[in-house]
Amino acid sequence: MTRPVLVAIVMVAVIGIGATLWINAIRTPAPGGDFFAVPQEYPLNGGQELQPRWNASEEATYAPAN
């Protein structure tokens, strides 16, 4: 290969590495934040009410005998 081709390949590589490092530096999250933190409070309002699929007579029929 000729010298200008090698210089062009090295320049493209250096620019690519520099751009990658610059983009990763911008996208770094702020320190102290926990990405996988579990919320301590869960919203319990606005949901659908749970209703059993059986009525009182079926419940008595299928209950285990003690």
C-alpha positions in Angstrom: 0.0 0.0 0.0 1.0 3.5 -0.5 1.8 5.9 2.3 -1.3 8.2 1.7 -3.6 5.2 2.0 -2.1 4.2 5.3 -2.3 7.7 6.6 -6.0 7.9 5.7 -6.7 4.6 7.4 -4.9 5.8 10.6 -6.8 9.1 10.5 -10.2 7.4 10.1 -9.4 5.0 13.0 -8.3 7.8 15.3 -11.3 9.9 14.5 -13.6 6.9 15.0 -12.0 6.1 18.4 -12.2 9.7 19.5 -15.9 10.0 18.5 -16.7 6.7 20.3 -15.1 7.9 23.5 -16.7 11.3 23.3 -20.2 9.8 22.8 -19.7 7.4 25.7 -18.5 10.2 28.0 -21.7 12.2 27.2 -24.0 9.2 27.9 -22.4 8.2 31.2 -25.1 8.3 34.0 -24.7 10.6 36.9 -22.8 9.0 39.8 -24.8 7.9 42.8 -27.8 6.7 40.9 -28.8 3.1 41.1 -30.2 1.9 37.8 -31.6 -1.3 39.2 -33.2 0.2 42.3 -36.5 -1.2 43.4 -39.2 1.3 44.1 -40.2 1.4 47.8 -43.8 2.3 47.2 -46.1 0.7 44.8 -49.2 2.4 43.4 -52.3 0.6 44.6 -55.1 2.8 43.4 -56.9 2.8 40.1 -56.7 -0.9 39.5 -59.4 -3.5 38.8 -61.1 -5.1 41.8 -60.4 -8.7 42.3 -63.5 -10.9 42.2 -63.6 -14.7 43.0 -64.8 -17.0 40.2 -67.0 -19.0 42.6 -70.0 -18.2 44.7 -70.6 -19.4 48.3 -72.2 -22.7 47.4 -69.4 -23.8 45.1 -66.8 -22.9 47.7 -68.5 -25.1 50.2 -68.7 -28.0 47.7 -65.0 -28.0 46.7 -63.7 -27.3 50.2 -61.5 -30.1 51.6 -63.2 -32.2 54.3 -61.5 -32.0 57.7 
